[in-house]
Amino acid sequence: MDPSRVRQDLTEAVDLALAGNWEAAHRIAQAHEGDAVACWLHAVLHKIEGDPDNARYWYRRAGQAFEAYADPRAELATLKAVLTY
């Protein structure tokens, strides 16, 4: 898939997550599992869900640290910045 389309999809997913629509954001993240930023978003979503074991798995796949952000909303804001630079 076109990298700019992936970026658009993931930006939409972050916006959905920030709006509280975890399930829709999760579906988009899952559709792009091969992308490191999608894996990071997937990790944050599982952190929000309260599933730390699954979140840690996705953080490892993304090359990110579970402990790096205490606030998932701040982490989502960082993800949006990465996607929209």
BAFI-3210 file (N, C-alpha, C; in Angstrom, 3 decimals, decimal comma, padded with zeros to 6 digits):
// residues 85
n [1|2|3|4|5|6|7|8|9|10|11|12|13|14|15|16|17|18|19|20|21|22|23|24|25|26|27|28|29|30|31|32|33|34|35|36|37|38|39|40|41|42|43|44|45|46|47|48|49|50|51|52|53|54|55|56|57|58|59|60|61|62|63|64|65|66|67|68|69|70|71|72|73|74|75|76|77|78|79|80|81|82|83|84|85]
n.u [000,843|000,374|002,611|001,810|-000,914|-001,145|-000,165|-002,187|-004,394|-003,553|-003,350|-006,032|-006,894|-005,628|-006,953|-009,530|-009,073|-008,407|-010,872|-012,237|-013,109|-012,172|-012,435|-012,771|-010,370|-008,618|-009,195|-008,179|-005,448|-004,782|-005,040|-002,726|-000,472|002,211|003,592|005,691|004,796|002,072|002,119|002,995|000,826|-001,115|-000,137|-000,491|-003,249|-003,952|-002,869|-004,559|-006,894|-006,408|-004,882|-002,054|-000,135|-000,579|-000,226|002,514|003,657|003,059|004,407|007,056|007,207|007,019|009,324|009,370|008,950|007,030|006,895|007,513|005,631|003,393|000,867|-001,616|-003,008|-001,224|000,733|-000,651|-000,906|001,763|002,168|000,443|001,807|004,143|003,059|002,102|004,060]
n.v [-001,183|002,278|004,457|007,061|006,784|004,915|006,469|008,430|006,831|005,925|008,341|009,043|006,954|007,607|009,984|008,948|007,348|009,323|010,498|008,628|006,336|003,502|000,932|001,321|002,612|000,583|-001,377|-000,145|000,089|-002,632|-003,317|-002,459|-003,855|-004,408|-002,063|000,045|002,297|001,810|-000,471|000,686|002,387|000,411|-000,780|001,308|001,474|-000,982|-000,553|001,478|000,013|-001,571|-003,869|-004,867|-006,896|-007,622|-005,088|-004,664|-006,570|-005,429|-003,004|-003,945|-004,919|-002,511|-001,264|000,407|001,704|000,472|001,833|004,464|006,518|007,813|008,783|007,903|009,603|011,688|010,232|009,436|011,964|012,447|010,410|011,353|013,663|012,536|011,316|013,448|015,278]
n.w [000,000|-000,602|001,022|001,842|002,015|004,064|006,160|006,242|006,956|009,482|010,852|010,902|012,541|014,967|015,541|015,886|018,146|020,027|020,192|021,542|020,265|020,376|019,202|016,377|015,794|016,476|014,551|012,241|012,909|013,055|010,383|009,272|010,201|009,532|009,610|011,505|012,965|013,037|014,616|016,989|017,551|017,862|020,164|022,062|022,046|023,191|025,681|026,600|026,664|028,791|028,734|029,415|028,803|026,104|025,026|025,585|023,883|021,352|021,639|021,653|018,999|017,704|018,413|020,572|023,954|026,602|029,015|028,425|028,219|030,494|030,214|028,080|026,285|025,826|024,561|022,269|021,117|020,506|018,643|016,642|015,921|014,860|012,623|011,130|010,540]
ca.u [000,000|001,061|002,954|001,032|-002,248|-000,986|-000,047|-003,532|-005,217|-003,112|-003,740|-007,455|-007,013|-005,255|-008,080|-010,608|-008,694|-008,538|-012,306|-012,811|-013,579|-011,076|-012,628|-012,489|-008,928|-007,977|-009,347|-007,239|-004,094|-004,613|-004,944|-001,383|000,418|003,606|004,148|006,136|003,932|000,815|002,361|003,036|-000,563|-001,757|000,317|-001,159|-004,663|-004,072|-002,602|-005,811|-007,865|-006,078|-004,291|-000,627|000,668|-000,721|000,406|003,968|003,980|003,038|005,518|008,274|007,159|007,194|010,614|009,059|008,930|005,751|007,010|007,941|004,551|002,425|-000,452|-001,870|-003,420|000,014|001,387|-001,397|-000,530|003,081|001,944|-000,130|002,891|005,011|002,348|001,701|005,176]
ca.v [000,000|003,561|004,959|008,235|006,287|004,320|007,605|009,011|005,889|005,914|009,631|008,893|006,058|008,372|010,886|008,117|006,966|010,523|010,750|007,551|005,229|002,545|-000,203|001,727|002,857|-000,730|-002,027|000,480|-000,321|-004,030|-003,410|-002,032|-004,470|-004,432|-000,726|000,254|003,274|001,099|-001,331|001,567|002,760|-000,809|-000,916|002,323|001,102|-002,056|000,077|002,148|-001,043|-002,234|-005,170|-004,557|-007,942|-007,449|-003,808|-004,862|-007,283|-004,476|-002,060|-004,607|-004,935|-001,133|-000,734|001,458|001,233|000,559|002,778|005,787|007,487|007,466|009,236|007,466|010,727|012,364|009,341|009,579|013,254|012,244|009,618|012,230|014,536|011,714|011,034|014,649|016,230]
ca.w [000,000|-000,690|002,362|002,226|002,391|005,401|007,081|006,370|007,725|010,883|011,424|011,193|013,689|016,164|015,810|016,437|019,513|020,867|020,345|022,349|019,441|020,431|018,290|014,998|015,728|016,543|013,234|011,303|013,301|012,665|008,927|008,858|011,186|009,104|009,765|012,890|013,637|013,289|015,787|018,154|017,829|018,364|021,547|022,885|022,157|024,189|026,972|026,958|026,925|030,052|028,413|029,347|028,163|024,667|024,716|025,581|022,637|020,246|021,837|021,177|017,532|017,231|018,846|021,546|025,337|027,309|030,127|027,965|028,414|031,542|029,773|026,704|025,428|025,421|023,599|021,019|020,550|019,915|017,434|015,610|015,465|014,010|011,377|010,394|010,446]
c.u [000,887|001,342|002,150|-000,388|-002,204|-000,943|-001,416|-004,433|-004,851|-003,430|-005,222|-007,663|-006,659|-006,390|-009,261|-010,316|-008,841|-010,000|-013,006|-013,346|-012,450|-011,232|-012,308|-010,992|-008,168|-008,056|-008,347|-005,807|-003,814|-004,428|-003,542|-000,300|001,885|004,319|004,490|005,245|002,573|000,962|002,391|001,616|-001,317|-001,398|-000,408|-002,628|-004,860|-003,741|-003,880|-006,858|-007,620|-005,530|-002,773|000,224|000,615|-000,068|001,923|004,433|004,064|004,102|006,826|008,315|007,415|008,567|010,458|009,008|007,573|005,782|007,304|006,899|003,606|001,002|-000,686|-002,303|-002,198|000,759|000,677|-001,067|000,841|002,968|001,384|000,941|003,835|004,362|002,105|002,814|005,336]
c.v [001,244|004,111|006,191|007,835|005,660|005,438|008,255|008,126|005,926|007,236|009,602|008,020|006,781|009,314|010,121|007,724|008,151|010,867|009,657|006,370|004,212|001,462|000,162|001,981|001,534|-001,447|-001,461|000,064|-001,756|-004,181|-003,081|-002,606|-004,477|-003,099|-000,475|001,244|002,649|000,181|-000,501|001,987|001,578|-001,013|000,058|001,963|-000,014|-001,536|000,751|001,116|-001,710|-003,631|-004,997|-005,628|-007,811|-006,137|-003,975|-005,598|-006,292|-003,401|-002,674|-004,603|-003,551|-000,572|000,423|000,843|001,482|001,687|004,215|006,874|006,990|007,768|008,822|008,601|011,512|011,524|009,400|010,902|013,168|011,445|010,493|013,158|013,779|011,519|012,278|015,671|016,774]
c.w [000,000|000,720|002,785|002,629|003,785|006,439|007,309|007,218|009,204|011,576|011,787|012,438|014,990|016,535|016,413|017,879|020,468|021,132|021,152|021,558|019,285|019,366|016,840|014,813|015,690|015,198|012,228|011,625|012,864|011,156|008,413|009,779|010,799|009,286|011,239|013,637|013,931|014,503|017,061|018,538|018,420|019,838|022,472|023,088|023,175|025,594|027,486|027,374|028,284|029,858|028,274|028,673|026,644|024,233|024,628|024,315|021,477|020,410|021,356|019,651|016,961|017,558|019,812|022,943|025,980|028,340|029,694|028,213|029,494|031,077|028,321|025,777|024,949|024,383|022,243|020,338|019,885|018,618|016,310|015,051|014,527|012,637|010,521|010,244|009,049]
res [m|d|p|s|r|v|r|q|d|l|t|e|a|v|d|l|a|l|a|g|n|w|e|a|a|h|r|i|a|q|a|h|e|g|d|a|v|a|c|w|l|h|a|v|l|h|k|i|e|g|d|p|d|n|a|r|y|w|y|r|r|a|g|q|a|f|e|a|y|a|d|p|r|a|e|l|a|t|l|k|a|v|l|t|y]
***
